[in-house]
Amino acid sequence: MTNIQNDLKENELPVELADTLITIEDNEKIKERITTIKEFIDKSVNEKVKEALRQDTPSESTGEISNDPFAAKLRKYQN
């Protein structure tokens, strides 16, 4: 059991998953299962992060800033 917990810790996974892996007799199969779990969790987290960071593109330009002091002075000299 402690080997399973150590493998989980090495892969930055919760040691509580050890109970679900204890029924597997082969150490290599346990390590494969841990790798599969880690890949699944990493993929899920990455998708959630991408979704959270996704921003909509503005549909139209906002145009000129109405209170831009430089633009106001420029218009003064253009007239």
Secondary structure, DSSP 8 states (H G I E B T S, - for coil): -HHHHHHHHHTT--GGGHHHHTT---HHHHHHHHHHHHHHHHHHHHHHHHHHH-----SS---S-TT-HHHHHHHHHH-
